[in-house]
Amino acid sequence: MRDAYAAMYEISDIAQGDNRGYYIYARGHGYDLDLCHNDNRIFLTWHRSYVYSFEKALNSALQWKRQDNELELTLPYWDWTQFLTATHAPNGLPKVVDDESYTNAEGDEVPNPLARAKSLFRIVGLGLTGDDQYTSRLPTRLRNDIPLLRNEVARYLTNPSFSAFQDDFNFAAHGHVHVVVGGSDPASPLPFPARDMGRTVSAAYDPVFWLHHAMCDKVWADWQQIWPNANIPQHVLDTVVYDGRVGADLIDNETSLRYIYSEDSVEAAIGALGTSDTAPAAALSAAASQVKEVQLGTVEAGFVRAELEFHKLRPPRDSFELRVYIDNPSCTASTGYKDDSYGGRIVFFGHGPCHGAPGHCNPDLAIRDEYDLRAKHPLRHEHTRYRVDITRGLRRFIGRKKSVKNVKAYLVIVDDSGARVSSEAVSYDQCSLRTFAKD
């Protein structure tokens, strides 16, 4: 992780706008893009997308530095509800982020990249130089406040209301960690008495910010495990957040974003996925691969048209039909079009095997020499939007109700012979429901 952070810093020194570099993410929280905290209702989805993008960039930077595209790095969370003498500094911060230096793989004593980072806010915004270019902390209250944070998180997890849980968490424990890590320092070179973590405009430049928000996301994930059927406000589901993602695509971290939180090793955590006391993991995996669930959230009646929209759907090699069923997890290829749960369909005309040179269908496979400066040709799926009209099926499901909560759609993929195939046959980045009202 230290090497990965150092690689991100190096990339930003080479090119501030490189999307594998540190600056492009740190500035997104306040300086100078001011993208965060303009709508407290999307606090959790915005930051989940933010940390997700950062983790991917962190991994890309490490792969670049070590010239190894097989490396996989996950961002750990800092559990600020506990203090362990073996792993924590006396001030309450983990030693891994508090130590000023460490011995690297070559045996050299070098500065710890997790202790501080250059801040574009300090350098460009304030014109600071020397040591004042770097973030700093003053966590004098942190250790004493850990029991308070632990009790508060336990209380948050008992609240079944998403909005109340989010507000309580945002404006207490989450903000408290920012404030006590930043500390109060009248001598600070910043234009406020707190150090970097203590203000929105500068917080994300501190390397510990990302470990703190990984913990915030874990608390939300824990809450979701306790309240799996909680109602998520439609505004949260519909609103576009950091990096262009829609809230609805960020609710299910395991299915949509492919990550979980675990105290186990990576191998043990992977082995635990998909298992239960009643069915073998292989059976569960096979069943899950046959149908794909899409969370639609709360649907209000009165629409004149409803569409399920797929963003950046990859053009399939083989032809198939995608059928949509409303609130019918047991749907199969034989469920057919006359079933009350049937919503609509779309038929894809497969493009067949690639008939071009390497790089024709996948630009990453293109063979280029070092003097070939042409840009990669754009992937067609980067611009695709496929829509399925599910108006009649959704109206039939809602009936005379004014609205229905926690609506789910299920996708069944059928090949040209009418047989159901794996849901992996269709690959896309986002799926969202769009409803249209009368003018």
C-alpha positions in Angstrom: 0.0 0.0 0.0 2.9 2.4 0.8 4.4 1.7 -2.6 1.0 2.3 -4.3 0.5 5.7 -2.6 4.1 6.7 -3.5 3.4 5.7 -7.1 0.2 7.9 -7.1 2.3 10.8 -5.8 4.9 10.3 -8.5 2.3 10.2 -11.3 0.8 13.5 -10.1 4.2 15.0 -10.1 4.6 14.0 -13.7 1.1 15.0 -14.8 -1.4 16.5 -12.5 -4.4 15.4 -14.6 -3.4 11.7 -14.9 -6.3 9.7 -13.6 -4.0 7.3 -11.8 -2.4 10.1 -9.8 -3.2 11.4 -6.4 -4.2 15.0 -7.1 -7.1 14.2 -9.5 -8.9 12.4 -6.6 -7.9 14.5 -3.7 -9.0 17.7 -5.3 -12.4 16.2 -6.1 -13.4 16.5 -2.4 -13.1 20.3 -2.2 -10.2 22.1 -3.8 -10.6 23.1 -6.5 -13.5 21.1 -8.0 -15.8 21.5 -5.0 -17.7 18.3 -5.8 -18.5 17.1 -2.3 -21.1 18.0 0.3 -23.5 19.8 -2.1 -26.3 17.4 -1.1 -26.2 15.6 2.2 -28.9 13.2 1.1 -26.3 11.4 -1.1 -23.4 11.4 1.4 -23.1 7.6 1.5 -23.5 6.9 -2.3 -21.2 9.8 -3.3 -18.4 8.6 -1.0 -18.8 5.0 -1.9 -18.2 5.9 -5.5 -15.4 8.2 -4.6 -13.5 5.6 -2.6 -14.2 2.9 -5.2 -12.6 5.1 -7.9 -9.6 5.9 -5.7 -9.0 2.2 -4.9 -9.0 1.4 -8.6 -6.5 4.2 -9.3 -4.3 3.1 -6.4 -4.1 -0.4 -7.9 -3.4 1.0 -11.4 -0.6 3.2 -10.0 1.0 0.2 -8.3 0.8 -1.9 -11.5 2.5 0.9 -13.4 5.3 1.3 -10.9 6.1 -2.4 -10.6 5.3 -3.1 -14.3 3.0 -5.9 -13.3 -0.6 -5.9 -14.5 -1.4 -8.9 -12.5 -1.1 -7.1 -9.1 -4.3 -6.6 -7.1 -4.5 -4.2 -4.2 -7.5 -3.5 -2.0 -7.8 -0.5 0.2 -8.0 -1.4 3.9 -10.4 0.3 6.3 -9.2 2.0 9.5 -11.4 0.9 12.3 -11.4 3.9 14.5 -13.7 2.2 17.1 -10.8 0.3 18.5 -7.3 0.8 19.9 -4.6 -1.9 20.0 -1.2 -1.3 21.6 0.5 -3.5 19.1 -0.8 -1.7 16.0 -1.6 1.8 17.1 0.4 4.8 18.0 -0.2 6.5 21.4 -2.3 9.2 19.7 -4.8 6.6 18.5 -3.8 6.5 14.8 -2.6 3.2 13.3 1.2 3.1 13.3 1.2 2.4 9.5 -0.1 5.9 8.9 1.6 7.6 11.9 5.2 6.5 11.5 7.3 9.2 9.8 9.5 6.6 8.0 9.8 2.9 7.3 12.3 0.4 5.9 11.3 -0.5 2.4 11.9 -3.8 0.5 15.4 -2.7 -0.4 16.3 -2.1 3.2 16.4 1.7 2.9 14.9 4.0 5.5 12.5 6.2 3.5 9.6 8.7 4.4 6.3 7.0 5.0 3.9 7.9 2.1 0.9 7.4 4.4 2.1 9.9 7.0 1.7 13.0 4.7 1.3 14.0 1.1 1.8 17.2 -1.0 -1.4 19.2 -1.2 -2.4 21.1 -4.3 -4.6 23.2 -2.1 -1.5 24.3 -0.1 0.8 24.6 -3.1 -1.5 26.3 -5.7 -4.3 27.7 -3.5 -2.1 29.2 -0.7 1.3 29.4 -2.4 3.0 27.5 0.4 6.5 26.0 -0.1 8.9 23.7 1.6 7.4 21.5 4.4 4.3 23.6 4.4 3.3 22.0 1.0 2.6 18.7 2.9 -0.5 17.7 4.9 -0.2 17.5 8.7 -2.3 16.2 11.6 -2.8 17.1 15.3 -4.9 14.2 16.8 -4.7 15.2 20.4 -8.3 14.1 21.3 -8.5 11.0 19.1 -7.5 8.2 21.5 -9.8 9.4 24.3 -12.7 9.6 21.9 -12.5 6.1 20.6 -15.0 4.7 23.1 -17.5 7.4 22.1 -17.1 6.5 18.5 -17.6 2.8 19.2 -20.8 3.5 21.1 -22.1 5.7 18.4 -21.6 3.2 15.6 -23.4 0.6 17.7 -26.3 2.9 18.1 -26.4 3.8 14.4 -26.7 0.2 13.4 -30.0 -0.2 15.3 -31.8 2.4 13.2 -33.8 1.0 10.3 -34.3 4.3 8.6 -31.7 4.9 5.8 -32.1 8.7 6.0 -31.9 8.9 9.8 -28.9 6.5 9.9 -27.1 8.5 7.2 -27.7 11.9 8.9 -26.7 10.6 12.3 -23.5 9.0 10.9 -22.5 11.9 8.7 -22.9 14.6 11.3 -21.5 12.8 14.2 -18.9 9.9 14.0 -17.8 10.6 10.4 -17.3 14.3 11.0 -15.9 13.8 14.5 -13.0 11.7 13.1 -12.2 14.4 10.6 -12.2 17.1 13.3 -10.1 15.3 15.9 -7.5 14.0 13.4 -7.2 17.5 12.0 -7.0 19.0 15.5 -6.9 22.6 16.4 -3.7 24.5 15.7 -3.7 28.4 15.7 -0.2 28.3 14.2 -1.3 26.3 11.2 -0.3 27.8 7.8 -3.8 27.1 6.5 -6.5 29.8 6.6 -8.3 28.0 9.4 -7.2 26.7 12.8 -7.6 23.0 11.9 -5.1 21.0 10.0 -5.9 19.3 6.7 -8.4 16.5 7.8 -10.4 19.1 9.6 -11.8 20.9 6.6 -13.6 19.7 3.5 -11.4 21.7 1.1 -8.2 20.0 2.2 -9.2 16.7 3.9 -8.8 14.3 0.9 -5.1 15.3 0.5 -4.3 13.6 3.8 -3.5 9.9 3.1 -5.6 8.7 6.1 -8.7 10.2 4.5 -9.2 7.2 2.3 -8.8 4.7 5.1 -11.2 6.7 7.2 -13.8 6.7 4.4 -13.3 3.0 3.7 -14.4 2.5 7.3 -17.4 4.8 6.8 -18.4 2.7 3.8 -17.9 -0.5 5.9 -20.3 0.8 8.6 -22.9 1.4 5.9 -22.2 -2.1 4.5 -22.7 -3.5 8.0 -25.9 -1.6 8.4 -27.1 -3.0 5.0 -26.5 -6.5 6.3 -28.7 -5.8 9.3 -31.5 -4.0 7.4 -31.5 -5.6 3.9 -35.0 -4.5 3.0 -34.6 -0.9 4.2 -36.2 1.7 1.9 -33.6 3.8 0.0 -35.1 7.2 -1.0 -35.7 7.5 -4.7 -33.6 10.7 -4.8 -30.6 8.7 -3.6 -31.2 6.0 -6.2 -31.6 8.5 -9.1 -28.8 11.0 -8.4 -25.6 10.9 -10.3 -22.6 11.0 -7.9 -18.8 11.0 -8.2 -17.4 9.6 -11.5 -20.8 9.7 -13.1 -22.3 6.7 -11.3 -26.0 6.5 -10.4 -26.9 5.9 -6.8 -28.9 2.8 -7.7 -25.8 1.1 -9.0 -23.9 1.7 -5.7 -26.4 0.2 -3.2 -25.3 -3.4 -3.5 -21.5 -3.4 -3.0 -21.1 -7.2 -3.4 -23.1 -7.7 -6.5 -22.7 -4.4 -8.3 -19.2 -3.4 -7.3 -17.8 -6.8 -6.6 -16.3 -6.2 -3.1 -17.0 -7.1 0.5 -15.5 -6.2 3.9 -13.9 -9.0 5.9 -11.4 -9.4 8.7 -10.3 -12.6 7.2 -7.5 -13.1 4.6 -8.4 -12.4 1.0 -8.3 -16.2 0.3 -10.6 -17.0 3.2 -13.0 -14.2 2.4 -13.3 -15.3 -1.2 -13.9 -18.9 -0.1 -16.7 -17.8 2.2 -18.7 -16.1 -0.5 -21.8 -17.9 -1.8 -21.9 -20.5 1.0 -24.7 -21.3 3.3 -25.9 -24.0 5.7 -28.5 -25.3 3.3 -26.9 -25.5 -0.1 -23.3 -26.0 -1.4 -21.5 -23.0 -2.8 -21.4 -24.5 -6.3 -25.2 -24.9 -6.4 -25.7 -21.3 -5.2 -23.2 -20.0 -7.8 -24.9 -21.9 -10.6 -28.3 -20.6 -9.6 -27.1 -17.0 -9.3 -25.5 -17.1 -12.7 -28.8 -17.9 -14.4 -30.7 -14.8 -13.3 -29.6 -11.3 -12.6 -31.4 -9.1 -10.1 -31.8 -5.3 -10.6 -32.9 -3.1 -7.8 -35.5 -0.5 -9.0 -36.3 1.0 -5.6 -39.6 2.8 -5.1 -41.7 3.2 -8.2 -44.5 5.9 -8.3 -47.6 5.2 -10.3 -48.9 7.7 -12.9 -46.1 7.3 -15.5 -46.9 7.1 -19.2 -43.7 5.1 -20.1 -41.1 3.1 -18.1 -37.8 2.0 -19.5 -35.0 -0.1 -18.2 -31.8 1.5 -19.5 -28.5 -0.3 -19.8 -25.4 1.9 -20.0 -22.2 0.8 -21.8 -23.5 -2.6 -22.7 -20.8 -4.7 -24.4 -21.9 -5.9 -27.9 -22.4 -9.6 -27.6 -20.6 -12.2 -29.7 -23.6 -14.5 -29.8 -27.2 -13.5 -30.5 -29.6 -13.6 -27.5 -32.8 -12.3 -26.1 -32.9 -10.5 -22.7 -36.3 -10.7 -21.0 -37.3 -8.6 -18.0 -39.6 -10.0 -15.3 -40.9 -7.9 -12.4 -40.6 -9.2 -8.9 -40.3 -12.8 -10.0 -36.9 -14.3 -8.8 -37.9 -17.8 -9.9 -38.4 -16.8 -13.6 -36.9 -19.1 -16.2 -36.8 -19.4 -20.0 -40.1 -21.2 -19.9 -41.9 -18.4 -17.9 -42.7 -16.9 -21.3 -44.4 -13.7 -22.4 -47.9 -14.3 -21.0 -46.8 -14.5 -17.4 -48.1 -11.6 -15.3 -44.6 -10.8 -14.2 -43.3 -10.3 -17.8 -42.1 -6.7 -18.3 -40.5 -6.6 -21.8 -37.5 -7.7 -23.8 -34.7 -6.7 -26.1 -33.1 -8.9 -28.8 -29.3 -8.6 -29.5 -28.0 -9.4 -32.9 -24.5 -10.9 -32.1 -21.5 -9.7 -34.0 -19.8 -13.1 -34.1 -16.1 -13.8 -33.7 -13.7 -10.9 -34.3 -12.6 -10.9 -38.0 -9.9 -8.2 -37.7 -6.3 -7.9 -36.6 -5.4 -7.9 -32.9 -6.9 -4.8 -31.3 -9.9 -4.7 -33.7 -12.5 -5.5 -31.0 -10.2 -5.0 -28.0 -7.9 -2.0 -28.3 -5.8 -3.3 -25.4 -4.6 -6.1 -27.7 -3.4 -3.7 -30.5 0.3 -4.0 -31.3 1.9 -0.6 -31.4 5.6 0.4 -31.5 7.0 3.2 -29.4 6.7 5.7 -32.2 3.0 5.1 -32.9 1.3 8.0 -31.1 -2.2 7.4 -32.4 -4.9 7.3 -29.8 -6.6 3.9 -29.2 -9.8 3.7 -31.2 -12.8 4.1 -28.9 -14.7 1.0 -27.7 -18.2 1.2 -29.1 -19.8 0.1 -25.8 -18.5 3.2 -24.1 -21.3 5.1 -25.8 -24.1 2.6 -25.9 -27.5 2.9 -24.2 -30.0 0.1 -24.7 -33.6 0.6 -23.5 -36.3 -2.0 -22.7 -39.9 -0.8 -22.6 -41.4 -2.3 -19.4 -44.3 0.1 -19.2 -47.1 -2.5 -19.3 -45.4 -5.0 -17.0 -44.6 -2.4 -14.4 -48.1 -0.9 -14.5 -49.6 -4.4 -14.1 -47.4 -5.0 -11.1 -48.2 -1.7 -9.4 -52.0 -2.1 -10.0 -54.0 0.5 -8.2 -51.4 1.4 -5.7 -49.9 4.9 -5.7 -46.4 3.6 -5.2 -44.5 0.4 -4.5 -41.3 0.1 -2.5 -38.3 -2.1 -3.1 -39.3 -3.1 -6.6 -36.9 -5.6 -8.3 -36.5 -6.7 -11.9 -35.0 -10.1 -12.9 -33.2 -10.6 -16.2 -33.3 -13.9 -18.0 -31.0 -14.4 -21.0 -32.3 -16.8 -23.7 -30.3 -18.0 -26.7 -31.6 -18.5 -30.3 -32.8 -22.0 -29.5 -34.9 -20.8 -26.5 -32.6 -22.2 -23.9 -31.6 -20.1 -20.9 -27.9 -19.1 -20.7 -25.8 -17.6 -18.0 -26.5 -14.0 -17.0 -22.8 -13.3 -17.7 -23.7 -13.4 -21.4 -24.7 -9.7 -21.0 -22.2 -7.3 -19.5 -22.8 -3.6 -18.8 -21.7 -0.9 -16.4 -25.0 0.5 -15.2 -28.7 -0.3 -15.3 -31.3 2.3 -14.3 -35.1 2.7 -14.4 -36.5 5.8 -16.2 -40.1 6.7 -16.0 -41.9 9.5 -17.9 -44.8 11.5 -16.7 -47.4 13.5 -18.8 -46.4 17.0 -19.9 
